[in-house]
Amino acid sequence: MKERVYIIINSTILFIMALLLTTILHELAHAIIGYVNQSNPVIHHNFVQHFTTFHLTKPQEYAIAISGPRMGLIQGVIAGFVYLFVMKRNTFKLFLLWFSALGFYNFLSYLFVGPMLQTSAIGKAFLAMETPLSYQILLAIGAILCMLTIGYLLTKPFLRFSYKEDWVSDEVSKKKFAFDIIVLPWLIGGAFVTILYLPVVSVFSILYPILGGIAFLVPWQNAGRIKNIPLSDNPKMGKLRIGPVILLILVIGLFSFVLAPGIRL
């Protein structure tokens, strides 16, 4: 029981760190493209203020708006690629799994809400490029299907972090392990990060962890159907890992005490 608790704690720590870094990279992309287009940006923890926008053309507005979600897509691809080359199933590999998934979900979640929330990054991009509503809806439907597909594909990679046969021996045990390593970290970590996001400037900054995270219910429900799960040879996942704790404290410090007040580029 103690080992399972530590697996939940370790996975939650890695989820929080991955989500905070995803948010930081997202906002940094907005700020950099804004700086290139002379928008006089100030980057905060979960939003960017552009103080000079009167001179921006429609393509420039689009470029600034799309840069954040696009960074999520780039993050997802690169982190997923690195994940494939890390052989040992350790905390770094689990972090890469979370980081890749959250990068893809960052991009797809914005694409999903674009037609409904015009104040979101993709919504602003749609407005700037005068994208027809029918195209927006098709892209939103495609985003949902992609999120569900990614969730389905994540099932076995998460289960492979089990190092005990009885944790993944039958349908019930597989779903229980998936709940511990995926769903609980999402619920606990998402609530924790939502508090760090306060005060709310953009409604979507609160909705995004929920919308993207709903797809993590897919691997939990799908876990019982997965066959031939190779066990991990790394029992350290069942112990508290101090390294990730220290790194998380540093990331929270950057997020809450450096970026929250704002940095002018």
N, C-alpha and C positions, 0 to 999 in steps of 0.2 A: 504493500500500500504506500509506503514512504517513497519508494522509487517512482511510482506513478505520479505522486504529488510533485516530485522534483521535475518530472518530464513536463507536467503542466506548467510549472513555474518557468522552466528554461524556455519552453516554446512561447510562453506569453512574453517573456523578456525580449526574445528575438522578434516576435511579431511587432511589439511596440517600437523597437528600434528600427525595424524595416519600414513601418508606417511613417514614423517621424522623418526618416531620411528620404522617403518617397515624397513627402510634403515639401521638405526643404528643397530638393532637386526640382520639383514642379515649380515652386515660386522663383527659384533662382533662374530657371529658364525664361520665365516671364520677364524678370528684371534684366537679364542680359540682352534679350532681343529688344526690350524697351530702351536700354542704354544705347544700343547700336542705332536705334531710330530716334535718339535724342528726346526721349519722353521724360527725362529727369526722374527716374524711378527710385523709390525707397522700398527695399524688401523687408517684409515683416515675417513672422513665423508662419502665417497661413494666408497672406495676401500681399499684393504689391500695389503701392500707390504710384500712379504716374501723374506728375504735377504739370507736365507740359504736353498737351495732346492736341492743341488746336491745329497744328501743322500736319498731323498724321493723315496720310491717304488711306483709302479703304484697304488696299493690300497690306499696308503697314499695320493697320489695326488688326487685320486678320492674322498676320505673322506673329504679333504679340500675343493675341488670344490663344492661338493654336499651339504655341511653343510649350506651354506647361503640360497639357495632355500628351503632346508628341514626345516629350521627355520621358513620360511614363512608359510609352511604347518602346523607346530605345532602351530604357532601364530593364524592362521585362525581357527583351531579347538578349542583351549582354549578360545579365545575371543568370538567365537560363542557360546560356552557352557555357559560362564558367562553371555552373552547377554540374554540367555533364562531365567535366574534366576533373572534378574533385572526387576521388575514389572513396575516401574514408567517410563514413556516415557520422560526422561530428556536428558540433554546434554551428560551425561555419557553413557546412553544407545545408543545414536546416535553415539558417539565416538566408542563404542564397535562394532557397525554395520559396520562402516567404517574400523576399525582396523581388524576385521575378514575378510571382503571382500578383503582388500588390502593384507593381509597375503596369502590368497588363490591365488589371482592374481599374487603375487610375484612369488610363486612357479610355477604356470601354465604358466606365461609369459616366464620364463626361459626355461621351458620344450618346449614351442612352438618354440622359436628361436634357440634352441640347434643345429638342423641340418644346420641352415643357418649362425650362428655366433659362430664360434669355439672359439672365445676369451671370450664368456660369461661363467658363472659358469658351466652351464649344458653342454655347448659345450666342455669345458675342461674335464669334467667328462666323456663325451662320448669318447673323445680322449684317456683318461687315461685307460679306460676299453675296448677300441677298439670295441665299440658298432656298429653293422652293420647299414648301412644307412637306410635299410628298417624298422628296429625297431625304429630308431630315428623318421622317418616320421610318423609311427603309433602312437608313443607317442605324437608327435606334433598335430596330428589330434584329438587325445583324449583330449589333453589340451584345444584345441579350443572349443570342444563340452562341456567340463566341465565349461569353462569360460562363455559360453552362458547360460548354465543351471543355474549356480549360479546367473547370472544377472537376469534371469527370476524369480528365487526364491526371489530375493531381492526386487521385486516390492512392494509387500504388506507391508513388514516391514517399508520401507521408507514412504509410504503413511499413515501409522498409526500415524505418528507424526503430522498430520493435526489436529487442534483442532476446525476447523470451517467447518460446513457442506457444505457451498458453495464452498469451496476449492476442494472438492472431490465429488461433486454432479453429475457430468456428465463426459463424455469422455474428453471433452476439458479441463475442470477444473482440472481433475486428471492428465492429461499430463502436464499441466502448473505447477502444484504443484511439480510433479516429476522433471520437468526441473529445477525448482528453488532449490530444496533440493538435487538433484543428479548431474545433468549435469553442471550447472553453477559452483558449488564448484569444480568439477573435472577440468573444463577448467581453472578457475581462479587459483585454488590451484596448478594444474599441472604446469602452467606457472611460478608461484612464486617459486615452488620447483626447477624447472629447472634452474632458476637463481642462487639459492643457491648451486646447484651442480657444478657450474663453478669453476675452469676450468675443462673441460671434460677430464677424464682419460680413461674411458671406454664408448664407444658409446652407449652401452646398458643402461647405467645409465640415459641417456637422453630418450632413446626409451621406457624404461619400463613403466613410467607413462602414456605414450600414448597408448602402446599396451594393458596394463592391463585396462586402463580407457575406451577403446572403448567398453568394455563389459557393461559399465554403460549406454550406449545408449539403451540397451535391456530393462531395467526396465522403462525407459522413454517412449519408444514406446509401451510397454506392459501395461502401467498404465491405459489406457482407458478401458481395458477389465476386470479390477479387480472389483469384486462385494463385497458388505457387508464389508465396511471398518469401523471398530470401531474408533470413534474419540478419540483423546488424551484428557485427563483432565488437561493438563499442558500448559497453555497459556504463560508460561515463555519462550518458544521457540521463541516467537515473540518479545522478548526483548533482548538487547545486554547483553551477559553473560560475566562478567568481569573475573571470575575464569579461563575459557578456554583461554582468552587473555593472562593472566599472565603466565599460563603454556606453551602456545605456545612461548612466548618470551624466557622463560627458555630453551625450547627445541631447538629453533633457536640458542641461545647462545652456547649451548653444541655442536650443529652440526657445526656451522660456526667458532667458536673461540677456541674450545677445540679439537674437532676431526679433523677438516680440516688440522691443522699443523701436526697432527699425534701423536699417543701415542704408545710407544713401550711396548709390553707385556713381 
